[in-house]
C-alpha cells in the first residue's frame, strides 16, 4: 500500500510541474497584453486630456468673440437696461420665461411674490445662478415664483461707481414692484450679489421683501485662525494701492481675471493639480462637465477702477459695513440696523472664501444682545451646511434641490416668526435631496446673539488698514497721474490678453498653436479605438 502511494505521488509530481509549465506562458502573455493595453490607454488618455484643453481654449476664444454673453440655461427677455439710466451702469434686468421650451405659466403661482436673483460680480461672467436646470433659478420656478435675474455686461460704463450700481438695483426693484401690483421682490443674492442685496436693503430707502444671502460676507475681518486666507491678502500685498495701480494700467478698467486668479490662489493645489488630475483620471466622463464649468470660470468680466477701489477700501480692507460707515453717496450712510426685512443667511464650513465667520460675524457687532435684536423687530435666520464649497452653495444641484428648495418653501414661516435670531434646521430622514415635501421637516431653533463669537486679531487688521491708507495716498498723489498718462485702451487690451489666466488657456488652441491641430486629429482616432483602463 505504501509503495503504491509513493508511486502515485511520484507520478503526480511531474504532472503538476507540467501543468505549471503550461500555465506560465499564458500568464506571461496575459500580463504582456495588460501592459500593452495600459500603454495604449495612457497614450489615448494623454491625447484626450490635451484635446479637452484645446477645446476649452477654443470655447474661451469663441465666447470672447460673441461678447461674453450670460451662460443662462433658461430663456429670458430683457426688462430693463441700466445703460439707459442716469447715471448709467452695465447692469440689466431679465425675466425668466421658460425652461426647455416649457413655459413657466404651467407652474406659476400668482399668489407668490417675485424673486430677484442678483448674480455675483467678482471677475466672472453672469449666469452661475441659472447655470443648469437644477439651480436657484430652476428651483424657484419649480416652486411657482416669478423669477427675475440681474446680470451685467462684460465692461462697466465709464466712471461707474458702487453708488451708481446700487441706484440701478433700486430701479430694478421698483420696476418689478410695478409689474406685480406693488409687491416687493424677494432679494436672492449670491456671494457679492448677497452683500449688494444687503446694501440695497440697508441704504436710505431700504426694501420690504425678504433678503436671502448665500455665501455672502458682511464681516470681512472675521475668520478661523490658520484658515480663510482671503482676509489676509490685503496685508500681504500692502493694501489697496495695487488695486488702484491695476485699474490705472487698465485705462480706468480693472480686469476681473485678477480676482479669479485670487480665488485660485486660495487653493492652489486644486487649481494647479486636483482639477486637472480629476479630468485626466476620468477624461471620458469628465470632459463635458469640465468644459461646461470652464466656459463660465474662464469668462473674465471687468469692473471700473472706482468700483473696485470702493469695494476694496470700504469693505475688504476697511470692514466698514458692520460698523455702519459705508457712505454710498453724500448724506446716505449704509446702516445694517435699517434692514427691516427678514434676513436668511446660508453659509458653509466648507467655504474657504466666505466662511460662517464672515457671514454671521456682523450680527453681534450690529446687535450687541439678543434683546437689542428683538427690540429692533428684526428676524435673522441662518442655515449652515457642513461641507459645500463656496461655489457649491449656489451651483451644486444637490444643494439647489434641497437647501434652496427648503428656504423658498419656508419663507412664509420665516416672515411669521417673532423677532429674534434662529437657526434653520432641516430634518431629512431619507437623505434624498429629491424627497417629497412631506418627507422632510424644517424647524427654526431660537439662538442667542451672545453665542455668536468669532474672535480675531482686530488690532492687526486695523494696522493693515492704516498701512493701506498711507500707501494708497502716496500712490494716488505721486504715481497714479503718471500711470494714467501712459495708459491707453490699446495697451490695456494687450495687457489683458497677456494675463496668465488667459495665456494658460488660449495657448492650447490650434488657432494660436499649430501643434494642437495634430492633437485634434489624434483625439478623433483615439475615440474610435478607445481602450479605457482606469488608473
LUMMARDO-516335 format. One record per atom (N, C-alpha, C): residue in three letters; x, y, z. Coordinates in steps of 0.1 Angstrom, whole numbers, plus 5000, padded with zeros to 4 digits. Example, Ala and Ser with C-alpha at 12.3 -4.5 7.8 and 13.67 -1.06 7.14 Angstrom:
2
ALA513249435078 ALA512349555078 ALA513249675078 SER512849785071 SER513749895071 SER512950005079 
END
This chain:
535
UNK500849885000 UNK500050005000 UNK500950125000 UNK501950125009 UNK502850245009 UNK503650264996 UNK504050154991 UNK504750164978 UNK503850214967 UNK502550174968 UNK501650224958 UNK501450374959 UNK501350424972 UNK501150574974 UNK502350644969 UNK503550594972 UNK504850664967 UNK504850664952 UNK504350554946 UNK504350554931 UNK503450664926 UNK502250674933 UNK501250774928 UNK501750914930 UNK502450934942 UNK503051074944 UNK504151104934 UNK504951004931 UNK505951024922 UNK505451054908 UNK504350994905 UNK503651014892 UNK503051154891 UNK502451204903 UNK501751324903 UNK502751444902 UNK503951434907 UNK504851554907 UNK505151604893 UNK505551514884 UNK505851564871 UNK504551624864 UNK503351564867 UNK502151624861 UNK501951764865 UNK502151794879 UNK501951924884 UNK502952024878 UNK504151974877 UNK505252064871 UNK504852094857 UNK504351994850 UNK504052014836 UNK502852114835 UNK501852104844 UNK500752204843 UNK501152344846 UNK502052364856 UNK502652494859 UNK503452544847 UNK504152464841 UNK504952504829 UNK504052544818 UNK502952484816 UNK502052524805 UNK501252654808 UNK500952674822 UNK500152794825 UNK501052914825 UNK502352904828 UNK503253014829 UNK503253104816 UNK503353044805 UNK503353124792 UNK502053204791 UNK500953134795 UNK499653204794 UNK499553324803 UNK500053314816 UNK500153424825 UNK501053534820 UNK502153494815 UNK503053594809 UNK502453664797 UNK501753594789 UNK501053654777 UNK499953754782 UNK499253714792 UNK498153804797 UNK498753924803 UNK499853914811 UNK500554034816 UNK501054124805 UNK501554064795 UNK502054144784 UNK500954224777 UNK499754144776 UNK498554214769 UNK498054324778 UNK498054304791 UNK497554404800 UNK498454524800 UNK499754504799 UNK500754614799 UNK500654694786 UNK500354614775 UNK500254684762 UNK498954774762 UNK497854714768 UNK496654794769 UNK496854914778 UNK497554904788 UNK497855014797 UNK498655124790 UNK499555084781 UNK500355184774 UNK499455254764 UNK498555174757 UNK497655234747 UNK496655334755 UNK496155294766 UNK495255374774 UNK495955504778 UNK497155494783 UNK497955604788 UNK498155704776 UNK498455654764 UNK498755744753 UNK497455804749 UNK496355734748 UNK495055784744 UNK494555884755 UNK494755854767 UNK494355944778 UNK495056074777 UNK496356074775 UNK497056204773 UNK496556284762 UNK496256214750 UNK495856284739 UNK494456344741 UNK493556274748 UNK492156324751 UNK492256434761 UNK493156424770 UNK493356534780 UNK493756664773 UNK494756654765 UNK495256774757 UNK494156824748 UNK493356734742 UNK492256774733 UNK491256854741 UNK490956814754 UNK490056884762 UNK490557024765 UNK491857034768 UNK492357174770 UNK492357254757 UNK492457184745 UNK492357254733 UNK490957304731 UNK489957224734 UNK488557264732 UNK488257374742 UNK488757374754 UNK488557484764 UNK489057614758 UNK490257604752 UNK490857734746 UNK489957784735 UNK489457694727 UNK488557734716 UNK487257794721 UNK486757734731 UNK485457784737 UNK485657924743 UNK486857944749 UNK487158074755 UNK487258174744 UNK487958144734 UNK488058244723 UNK486758274716 UNK485958174714 UNK484658184708 UNK483658264717 UNK483758244730 UNK482958314740 UNK483358464740 UNK484658494739 UNK485058634738 UNK484658694725 UNK484658614714 UNK484258674701 UNK482758704701 UNK481958624708 UNK480558654709 UNK480158774719 UNK481158824726 UNK480958934735 UNK480658884749 UNK481058764753 UNK480858714766 UNK479458714771 UNK478458654764 UNK477058664768 UNK476858574781 UNK475758604788 UNK475558534801 UNK475258384797 UNK475758294806 UNK475558154804 UNK474358104811 UNK473158144807 UNK471958104814 UNK471357984806 UNK470857894814 UNK470257774809 UNK468757794805 UNK468257914808 UNK466857944806 UNK466658054796 UNK465558054790 UNK465158154780 UNK464658284788 UNK464958394783 UNK464658514791 UNK464358634781 UNK463758744787 UNK463658864780 UNK464158984788 UNK464759084782 UNK465359194789 UNK464159294793 UNK464059314806 UNK463059404811 UNK463559544813 UNK464859564817 UNK465359694819 UNK466859694817 UNK467459804811 UNK468859814808 UNK469359944815 UNK470259924825 UNK470660034833 UNK471660124825 UNK472060084813 UNK472860174804 UNK472060294800 UNK470760284801 UNK469860404798 UNK469460484810 UNK469960444821 UNK469660514834 UNK470560634835 UNK470160724844 UNK471060824848 UNK471360824863 UNK472660794867 UNK473760764858 UNK473760624853 UNK474360594841 UNK474360464835 UNK475260364842 UNK474860234842 UNK475760134846 UNK475560014836 UNK476359914838 UNK476359794829 UNK475459684833 UNK474459714842 UNK473559614848 UNK472359604839 UNK471759484839 UNK470559454831 UNK469559364839 UNK468259384838 UNK467259304845 UNK466559214835 UNK466659084837 UNK466058984828 UNK464858924835 UNK463858884827 UNK462758804832 UNK462858664826 UNK462858564835 UNK462958424830 UNK461558384824 UNK461658324812 UNK460358294805 UNK460058154805 UNK461058064802 UNK460757924801 UNK461957844803 UNK461657714805 UNK462757614807 UNK462557504797 UNK463557484789 UNK463557374779 UNK462257374771 UNK461857494766 UNK460657504758 UNK459357484766 UNK459457474780 UNK458257464788 UNK457957594794 UNK456857654791 UNK456557794796 UNK456357784811 UNK456857884819 UNK456757884833 UNK455257904838 UNK454357944829 UNK453057964833 UNK452457834838 UNK452957724834 UNK452457594839 UNK452557574854 UNK453657634860 UNK453857614874 UNK453857744882 UNK453457854875 UNK453557984882 UNK452358004892 UNK452758044904 UNK451758074914 UNK451658224915 UNK450458274911 UNK450258424911 UNK450258484925 UNK450058394935 UNK449958444949 UNK451358474955 UNK452358414948 UNK453758424954 UNK454458554949 UNK455258614957 UNK456058734953 UNK457058694943 UNK457558794935 UNK458658774926 UNK459958754933 UNK460858684927 UNK462258664932 UNK463258744923 UNK464058824928 UNK465158894921 UNK466458834925 UNK467058754916 UNK468358694919 UNK469458784914 UNK470358814923 UNK471458904919 UNK472758824918 UNK473358834906 UNK474558754903 UNK475758814909 UNK476758734913 UNK477958784919 UNK478858844908 UNK479358964910 UNK480259034901 UNK481659034907 UNK482358924905 UNK483658904912 UNK484658854902 UNK484658904890 UNK485658874880 UNK485058774869 UNK484058694873 UNK483458604863 UNK482258674856 UNK481758604846 UNK480658654839 UNK479358614846 UNK478258664841 UNK476958634847 UNK476358504843 UNK475558444851 UNK474758324848 UNK474958204857 UNK475858214867 UNK476058094876 UNK474858054884 UNK473958154887 UNK472758114895 UNK471758044886 UNK471858044873 UNK471057974864 UNK471757894854 UNK472957844859 UNK473857774850 UNK473357644845 UNK472457584852 UNK471857454848 UNK470357444854 UNK469657344849 UNK468257334853 UNK468057324868 UNK468857234874 UNK468857224889 UNK469757334895 UNK469157454896 UNK469857574901 UNK468857654909 UNK469357764914 UNK468457854921 UNK467357904912 UNK467657934900 UNK466557984891 UNK465557864889 UNK466057744886 UNK465257634883 UNK464357594895 UNK464957594907 UNK464157564919 UNK463057664922 UNK463457794920 UNK462457904922 UNK461257894913 UNK461657864900 UNK460557844890 UNK459657724894 UNK460357614898 UNK459557494902 UNK458657524914 UNK459057614922 UNK458257644934 UNK457157744931 UNK457057794918 UNK456057874914 UNK456258024915 UNK457558064917 UNK457858204919 UNK458158274905 UNK457658394902 UNK458158464891 UNK459558504893 UNK460458474884 UNK461858494886 UNK462458604877 UNK463158694883 UNK463958794876 UNK465358774879 UNK466258804870 UNK467658774871 UNK468458904867 UNK469358944876 UNK470159064874 UNK471559024869 UNK471859064857 UNK473159034851 UNK473859174848 UNK475059154842 UNK475859274839 UNK476659254826 UNK476959354819 UNK477759344807 UNK479259324811 UNK480059274801 UNK481459254804 UNK482259374808 UNK481859494803 UNK482659614806 UNK481759714813 UNK482259784823 UNK481459884830 UNK481360004822 UNK480360094826 UNK480260224820 UNK481460304825 UNK481860404817 UNK483060484821 UNK482760554835 UNK483660544844 UNK483460604857 UNK482460554866 UNK481860434863 UNK480860374871 UNK481260354885 UNK480360384894 UNK480660374909 UNK479760274916 UNK480160244928 UNK479360154936 UNK477960214939 UNK477960344941 UNK476660414943 UNK475760404931 UNK476360414919 UNK475660404907 UNK474960274905 UNK475760164909 UNK475160034908 UNK474060014918 UNK474160064930 UNK473060054939 UNK471760124935 UNK471960234928 UNK470860314922 UNK470160234911 UNK470960164903 UNK470460084893 UNK469559964899 UNK470159904909 UNK469459794915 UNK468159844922 UNK468159964927 UNK466960024933 UNK465860034922 UNK466260084910 UNK465360104900 UNK464859964895 UNK465659864895 UNK465159734891 UNK464059684901 UNK464259704914 UNK463259664924 UNK461959744921 UNK462059874918 UNK460859944915 UNK460159894903 UNK460959854893 UNK460359804881 UNK459559674883 UNK460159584891 UNK459459464895 UNK458259484903 UNK458359584912 UNK457159614921 UNK456059664912 UNK456359744902 UNK455359794893 UNK454659684885 UNK455459584881 UNK454959474873 UNK454059374882 UNK454159384895 UNK453459294904 UNK452659364914 UNK452059474910 UNK451059534918 UNK451559594931 UNK452859634931 UNK453459694943 UNK454059594953 UNK454059464949 UNK454659354958 UNK456159364956 UNK456859384967 UNK458359384967 UNK458959254964 UNK459959244956 UNK460659114953 UNK461459064965 UNK461558934965 UNK462558864974 UNK463958884968 UNK464858944975 UNK466258964970 UNK467058834973 UNK467558774963 UNK468358654964 UNK469758674959 UNK470658694968 UNK472058734964 UNK473058624966 UNK473958604956 UNK475058514957 UNK476358584959 UNK477158544969 UNK478458604971 UNK478358754971 UNK479058824961 UNK479058964960 UNK477559014958 UNK476758934952 UNK475358974950 UNK474658984963 UNK475058904973 UNK474458894986 UNK474759024994 UNK476059064994 UNK476259195001 UNK475759314994 UNK475559304981 UNK474959404973 UNK473459414977 UNK472859304979 UNK471459304984 UNK471359364998 UNK472359335006 UNK472359395020 UNK472459545019 UNK473359595011 UNK473559735009 UNK472259795004 UNK471559734995 UNK470359784989 UNK469259795000 UNK469159685009 UNK468159685019 UNK468559775031 UNK469759815032 UNK470259895044 UNK470460045040 UNK470260085028 UNK470560225024 UNK469360305029 UNK469360425024 UNK468460525029 UNK466960485026 UNK466760425015 UNK465360385011 UNK464960255016 UNK465860155017 UNK465560025021 UNK464659945012 UNK464359825016 UNK463459735008 UNK462559665018 UNK461359615013 UNK460459555022 UNK460359405020 UNK460959345010 UNK460959205008 UNK462059135015 UNK461858995018 UNK462958925024 UNK464258925017 UNK465358915024 UNK466658915017 UNK467358775021 UNK467758705010 UNK468558575012 UNK469958595007 UNK470858575015 UNK472358595012 UNK473058455012 UNK473558415001 UNK474258285000 UNK475758304999 UNK476558255008 UNK477958275008 UNK478458415007 UNK477758505014 UNK477958645013 UNK478658705025 UNK479858765023 UNK480558825035 UNK480058965039 UNK479758985052 UNK479459115057 UNK480459155068 UNK481159065073 UNK482159085083 UNK483559045077 UNK484259135072 UNK485359105063 UNK486659065070 UNK486859095083 UNK488059065090 UNK487858935098 UNK486658885099 UNK486458765107 UNK486958635099 UNK487358535107 UNK487858415101 UNK488458325111 UNK488758205107 UNK489258105116 UNK490858105116 UNK491458105127 UNK492958115127 UNK493557995119 UNK494458025111 UNK495057915103 UNK494257885090 UNK493157955088 UNK492357925076 UNK491858055071 UNK490958045060 UNK490358165054 UNK491358275051 UNK492258235041 UNK493458325038 UNK493058455031 UNK491858455025 UNK491558575016 UNK491558705025 UNK491158695037 UNK491158815046 UNK492558865049 UNK493558785046 UNK494958825049 UNK495658885037 UNK494958875025 UNK495658925013 UNK495959075013 UNK495159155019 UNK495359295019 UNK496659335027 UNK496959255038 UNK498159285045 UNK499359235038 UNK499259125030 UNK500459065023 UNK500759155011 UNK499859225005 UNK500059294993 UNK500259444996 UNK500159485008 UNK500359625011 UNK499159715010 UNK497959665008 UNK496759745008 UNK496159764994 UNK495459874993 UNK494659894981 UNK495359964970 UNK496560014972 UNK497360084961 UNK497559994949 UNK497759864951 UNK497959774940 UNK496759764931 UNK495559764938 UNK494259764930 UNK494159894922 UNK494460004928 UNK494460134921 UNK495460134909 UNK496560074911 UNK497560064900 UNK497059984889 UNK496459864892 UNK495959784881 UNK494859844874 UNK494059924881 UNK492960004874 UNK493460104865 UNK494560174870 UNK495160274861 UNK495860214849 UNK496460104850 UNK497160034839 UNK496059984829 UNK494859954834 UNK493759914825 UNK493060034819 UNK493560154820 UNK492960274814 UNK491560294821 UNK491560284834 UNK490360304842 UNK489460184844 UNK489960064839 UNK489159944839 UNK489959834846 UNK489459774856 UNK490159664864 UNK489759534858 UNK490759454854 UNK490559324848 UNK490059214858 UNK488959154856 UNK488459064865 UNK489258934866 UNK490158914857 UNK491058794857 UNK491858794870 UNK492258914875 UNK492958924887 UNK492158874899 UNK490858894899 UNK490058844910 UNK489958694909 UNK489758634897 UNK489658494896 UNK490958424900 UNK492158484896 UNK493458434900 UNK493558434915 UNK492958534921 UNK493058544936 UNK492258424942 UNK491158394936 UNK490358274941 UNK491258144940 UNK491858134928 UNK492658014926 UNK493858004935 UNK494458124939 UNK495558124948 UNK495158074962 UNK493858084965 UNK493458034979 UNK493657884980 UNK493457814969 UNK493657664970 UNK494457624957 UNK495757664957 UNK496557634945 UNK496657484942 UNK496557404953 UNK496657254950 UNK495457214941 UNK494357274942 UNK493157244934 UNK493257304920 UNK493657434920 UNK493757504907 UNK494857444898 UNK495957404904 UNK497157364896 UNK497157214894 UNK496657134904 UNK496756994903 UNK495456914903 UNK494656934913 UNK493456844915 UNK492456854904 UNK492156974899 UNK491256994888 UNK491656914876 UNK492856924873 UNK493356854861 UNK493656704863 UNK493956664875 UNK494156524878 UNK492756454877 UNK491756514882 UNK490356454881 UNK489956444866 UNK490356544858 UNK489956534844 UNK490756414837 UNK492056404840 UNK492956304834 UNK492456164838 UNK492156144851 UNK491756014856 UNK490455964850 UNK489556054846 UNK488256014841 UNK487856104829 UNK488856114819 UNK488756204808 UNK487456174800 UNK487056054799 UNK485956024790 UNK484656074796 UNK484456064809 UNK483256114815 UNK483256254820 UNK484456304823 UNK484556444829 UNK484656554819 UNK484956514807 UNK485256614796 UNK484156724795 UNK482856674794 UNK481756774792 UNK481556864804 UNK481556804816 UNK481356874828 UNK482556984830 UNK483756934827 UNK484857024828 UNK484757144819 UNK484357114806 UNK484257224796 UNK483157324800 UNK482057264804 UNK480857354808 UNK481257444819 UNK481857394829 UNK482257484841 UNK483357584836 UNK484357544829 UNK485457634825 UNK484957744816 UNK483857714809 UNK483357824800 UNK482957944808 UNK482357914820 UNK482058024830 UNK483258074837 UNK484057984842 UNK485258024851 UNK486258104843 UNK486358084830 UNK487358154821 UNK486758264814 UNK485558304817 UNK484958424810 UNK485158544819 UNK486158624817 UNK486558724827 UNK485958864823 UNK485158914833 UNK484559044831 UNK485359154838 UNK484959284836 UNK485759394841 UNK484959474851 UNK485659554859 UNK485059644868 UNK485659784866 UNK484959894869 UNK485660024868 UNK486660034880 UNK487560124877 UNK488560154888 UNK487860204900 UNK486860294899 UNK486260354910 UNK485460244918 UNK484860154911 UNK484060044918 UNK484959954927 UNK486059904920 UNK486859804927 UNK487659874939 UNK487960004937 UNK488660074948 UNK487660094960 UNK486460124957 UNK485460144968 UNK485260004975 UNK485159904968 UNK484959764974 UNK486059724982 UNK487259744977 UNK488459704985 UNK488659794997 UNK488559924995 UNK488860015007 UNK487760015017 UNK486560015013 UNK485460025023 UNK485059895029 UNK485159785021 UNK484659655026 UNK485859565030 UNK486659515021 UNK487559415024 UNK488759455033 UNK489259575031 UNK490259625040 UNK489759715051 UNK488759795047 UNK488259885057 UNK487259825067 UNK486559715063 UNK485559655071 UNK484559755077 UNK484059845068 UNK483259955073 UNK481759915073 UNK481359805067 UNK479959775066 UNK479359745079 UNK479959655087 UNK479359615100 UNK479459735110 UNK480359835107 UNK480559945116 UNK479560065113 UNK478860045102 UNK477960155098 UNK478660275092 UNK479760255085 UNK480560365080 UNK480560375065 UNK479860285058 UNK479960295043 UNK479060405038 UNK479560505032 UNK478860615026 UNK478760595011 UNK477560555007 UNK477360524992 UNK477360654984 UNK476760754990 UNK476760884983 UNK476560994994 UNK476661114991 UNK476661225001 UNK475361225009 UNK475561205022 UNK474361215031 UNK473661075032 UNK474160975026 UNK473460845027 UNK474560735032 UNK474460705045 UNK475360605050 UNK474660475053 UNK475260365049 UNK474560235050 UNK474660185064 UNK473560155070 UNK473460115084 UNK472659985084 UNK473259865087 UNK472659735087 UNK471459735097 UNK471359825106 UNK470259825116 UNK468959875108 UNK469159935097 UNK467959985090 UNK467259875082 UNK467859765081 UNK467259655074 UNK466059605082 UNK464859615077 UNK463659575084 UNK463159445078 UNK463559405066 UNK463159285060 UNK463759165067 UNK463059045067 UNK463758925073 UNK464958885065 UNK465958845072 UNK467258805066 UNK467458655067 UNK467858595056 UNK468158455056 UNK469658445052 UNK470458385060 UNK471958375057 UNK472258225055 UNK472758195044 UNK473158055041 UNK474658055039 UNK475357975048 UNK476857965048 UNK477257825050 UNK478557795048 UNK479057665049 UNK480457665055 UNK480757565063 UNK482057545069 UNK483057495058 UNK482557445047 UNK483457405036 UNK483757515027 UNK483357635029 UNK483557755021 UNK484857825026 UNK485857825019 UNK487157895023 UNK487158035019 UNK486158085011 UNK486158225007 UNK485258305016 UNK484058255019 UNK483158325028 UNK482758225039 UNK483558205049 UNK483158105060 UNK482058165068 UNK481358085076 UNK480358135085 UNK480758255094 UNK482058255097 UNK482558375105 UNK482258505098 UNK482458505085 UNK482258635078 UNK480858655074 UNK480058545073 UNK478658565070 UNK477858605082 UNK478258565094 UNK477458585106 UNK478158685116 UNK479458705115 UNK480258785125 UNK479758925127 UNK479058985118 UNK478559115119 UNK477359135129 UNK476659025131 UNK475459025139 UNK475659085153 UNK476659025161 UNK476959085174 UNK477559215174 UNK478059265163 UNK478659395162 UNK477459495160 UNK476559465152 UNK475359555149 UNK474359545161 UNK474059425165 UNK473159405176 UNK473959345188 UNK474159425198 UNK475059375209 UNK474459265217 UNK473159255218 UNK472459155226 UNK471259095218 UNK470758985223 UNK469558925217 UNK468359025219 UNK468359085230 UNK467259175233 UNK467259295224 UNK468459345220 UNK468659455211 UNK468059415197 UNK468359295193 UNK467859245180 UNK466359235181 UNK465759185192 UNK464359175193 UNK463659315193 UNK464259405201 UNK463759535202 UNK463659605188 UNK464659575180 UNK464759635166 UNK463659575157 UNK463059465162 UNK461959405154 UNK462559315142 UNK463759285143 UNK464359215132 UNK464359055134 UNK464258985122 UNK464358845122 UNK465458795114 UNK466458725120 UNK467558675112 UNK467658525114 UNK467658455102 UNK467658315102 UNK468958265095 UNK469658175101 UNK470858135094 UNK470757975092 UNK471357935081 UNK471457795077 UNK472857755074 UNK473357655081 UNK474757615079 UNK474857475073 UNK475657475062 UNK476057345055 UNK477457315060 UNK477657185062 UNK478957145068 UNK480057125058 UNK479757105045 UNK480757055036 UNK480757135022 UNK479757195018 UNK479657265005 UNK480757365004 UNK481457374992 UNK482457474990 UNK481657604986 UNK482457714983 UNK481857844980 UNK480957834968 UNK481457784957 UNK480657774945 UNK479457674947 UNK479757564955 UNK478757464957 UNK477457524964 UNK477657634971 UNK476457694978 UNK475457734968 UNK475857784957 UNK474857834947 UNK475057774933 UNK475857664932 UNK475957594919 UNK475557444920 UNK475857384932 UNK475557244933 UNK474157214931 UNK473857114923 UNK472457074920 UNK471857014933 UNK472656934941 UNK472156874953 UNK471756984963 UNK472557094964 UNK472257204973 UNK471057274968 UNK470957294955 UNK469757364950 UNK468457294952 UNK468557154951 UNK467357074952 UNK466957054967 UNK467857084976 UNK467557054990 UNK467457184998 UNK468657255000 UNK468657375009 UNK467957485003 UNK468157514990 UNK467457634984 UNK465957604983 UNK465557484980 UNK464157454979 UNK463557474993 UNK464257425004 UNK463757445017 UNK463657595021 UNK464557675017 UNK464557815020 UNK463357875014 UNK463157855001 UNK462057914993 UNK460657864999 UNK460557735002 UNK459357685008 UNK459057735022 UNK460057795028 UNK459857835042 UNK459757985044 UNK459858055034 UNK459858205035 UNK458558255042 UNK457458195040 UNK456258245047 UNK456358225062 UNK456958115066 UNK457158085080 UNK458158175086 UNK459158215078 UNK460258305083 UNK459658445086 UNK458858485077 UNK458258615078 UNK457258625090 UNK456758505094 UNK455758505105 UNK456458485119 UNK457858465119 UNK458558445131 UNK458558575140 UNK458558555153 UNK458758665162 UNK460158715160 UNK460458845163 UNK461758905162 UNK462758815170 UNK463958805164 UNK465058725171 UNK465958655161 UNK466858585167 UNK467858505159 UNK467558355159 UNK467558295147 UNK467158155146 UNK468158075138 UNK468257955141 UNK469057865132 UNK468057775125 UNK468057775112 UNK467157685104 UNK467757545103 UNK466957445108 UNK467457305108 UNK466557225099 UNK467157145090 UNK466357065081 UNK466556915085 UNK465456855088 UNK465556705092 UNK465056625080 UNK465956555074 UNK465656475062 UNK466056325065 UNK465156245070 UNK465556105074 UNK465856025061 UNK465356065050 UNK465655985037 UNK467056005032 UNK467656125035 UNK468956155030 UNK468956185015 UNK467656195009 UNK467556214995 UNK467156364993 UNK468056434985 UNK467756574982 UNK466456594974 UNK466056494967 UNK464856504959 UNK463556444966 UNK463656434980 UNK462556384987 UNK461356474986 UNK460156424988 UNK458956504987 UNK458856594999 UNK458056694998 UNK457956805008 UNK457556745022 UNK456656635022 UNK456256585034 UNK457156475040 UNK458356455033 UNK459356365038 UNK460456435046 UNK460456565047 UNK461456635055 UNK460756755062 UNK461356785073 UNK460756895081 UNK461757005084 UNK461257125085 UNK462157245088 UNK461657305101 UNK462657335109 UNK462357395122 UNK463257515124 UNK462857615132 UNK463657735135 UNK463957735150 UNK465157705153 UNK465557695167 UNK466157825172 UNK465557885182 UNK466058015187 UNK467558015192 UNK468258115188 UNK469658125192 UNK469858265199 UNK470958275206 UNK471358405212 UNK472458475205 UNK472358605203 UNK473358675197 UNK474658665204 UNK474558655217 UNK475758645226 UNK476658525223 UNK475958425217 UNK476658295214 UNK477458295201 UNK477258405193 UNK478058415181 UNK479258495184 UNK480358425185 UNK481558495189 UNK482758435180 UNK483258525172 UNK484358485163 UNK485558585166 UNK486458535174 UNK487558625178 UNK488558635167 UNK489158745165 UNK490258765155 UNK491058885160 UNK492358895155 UNK493258995160 UNK492859135153 UNK491959205159 UNK491459325153 UNK492559425152 UNK493459435162 UNK494459535161 UNK495359515149 UNK495659395145 UNK496459365133 UNK495759415121 UNK494459395120 UNK493759435108 UNK493659595108 UNK493559655119 UNK493559795120 UNK494859855115 UNK495959785118 UNK497259825113 UNK497359815098 UNK496859705093 UNK496859685078 UNK496059795071 UNK494859825077 UNK494059935072 UNK494860065072 UNK495560095082 UNK496360225083 UNK497460225073 UNK498160115071 UNK499260105061 UNK498660125047 UNK497460055045 UNK496860065032 UNK496460215029 UNK495960285038 UNK495560425036 UNK496760515033 UNK497960485040 UNK499160565037 UNK499660525023 UNK499760395020 UNK500260355007 UNK499360404995 UNK498060404997 UNK497160454987 UNK497260604985 UNK497460674996 UNK497660824995 UNK498960854987 UNK499960784990 UNK501260814983 UNK501160774968 UNK500560664965 UNK500360624951 UNK499460724944 UNK498360754950 UNK497360844943 UNK497960974940 UNK498761034949 UNK499361164947 UNK500561174938 UNK501461074939 UNK502761084933 UNK502960994920 UNK502160884920 UNK502460784909 UNK501260764899 UNK500060774905 UNK498860754897 UNK498760844885 UNK499060974886 UNK498961064874 UNK499861024863 UNK501060974866 UNK502060934856 UNK501560804849 UNK501060704857 UNK500560584851 UNK499360614842 UNK498460694846 UNK497260734838 UNK497660794825 UNK498760884826 UNK499160954814 UNK499760854804 UNK500360744808 UNK500960644799 UNK499860544794 UNK498960514803 UNK497960404799 UNK497060454788 UNK496560364780 UNK495660384769 UNK494860254766 UNK493660264760 UNK492860144758 UNK493560034750 UNK494360064740 UNK495059964733 UNK496059884741 UNK496859964749 UNK497859894758 UNK497159814769 UNK496059864774 UNK495259794784 UNK494759664778 UNK494259664766 UNK493759544760 UNK494859444758 UNK496059494754 UNK497159404752 UNK497559334765 UNK497559414776 UNK497959364789 UNK496959254794 UNK495659284790 UNK494659184794 UNK494859054788 UNK495259054775 UNK495458924768 UNK496758864772 UNK497658934779 UNK498858874784 UNK498758824798 UNK497558834804 UNK497358794818 UNK497558634818 UNK498158584828 UNK498358444829 UNK497158354829 UNK496058414834 UNK494758334834 UNK494258314820 UNK494658404811 UNK494258384797 UNK495258314789 UNK496558344791 UNK497558274783 UNK497658134785 UNK497458094798 UNK497457944801 UNK496257874796 UNK495357944790 UNK494157874784 UNK494257884769 UNK494458004763 UNK494358004748 UNK495657954742 UNK496657924749 UNK497957864744 UNK497657724738 UNK496557664742 UNK496257524737 UNK495357524725 UNK494957644720 UNK494157644708 UNK494957634695 UNK494457554686 UNK495157534673 UNK495257664665 UNK494357754669 UNK494357884662 UNK495557964665 UNK496257934676 UNK497458004680 UNK498657914682 UNK498357784683 UNK499357684685 UNK499157574674 UNK499857574663 UNK499657474652 UNK499857334657 UNK500657304667 UNK500757174672 UNK499457104676 UNK498557194682 UNK497357134687 UNK496357084676 UNK496657124664 UNK495857064653 UNK496156914651 UNK497356874654 UNK497756734654 UNK497056664665 UNK496956724677 UNK496256674688 UNK494756644685 UNK494156744678 UNK492756724675 UNK492556604666 UNK493456584656 UNK493356474647 UNK493556344655 UNK494556344663 UNK494856224671 UNK493756184681 UNK493056284686 UNK491956264695 UNK490856194688 UNK490556234676 UNK489456164668 UNK489756014666 UNK491055984663 UNK491455844662 UNK491355774675 UNK491755844686 UNK491755774699 UNK490355744703 UNK489355824700 UNK487955804704 UNK487455674697 UNK487855654684 UNK487355544677 UNK487955414681 UNK489155414687 UNK489855294691 UNK490155284706 UNK489255354714 UNK489555374728 UNK489655244736 UNK490755234743 UNK490955124754 UNK491055194767 UNK489955184775 UNK489855254788 UNK490255164799 UNK491355194806 UNK491755124818 UNK491955224829 UNK491055224838 UNK491155324849 UNK492355314857 UNK493155414859 UNK494355404867 UNK494155364881 
END
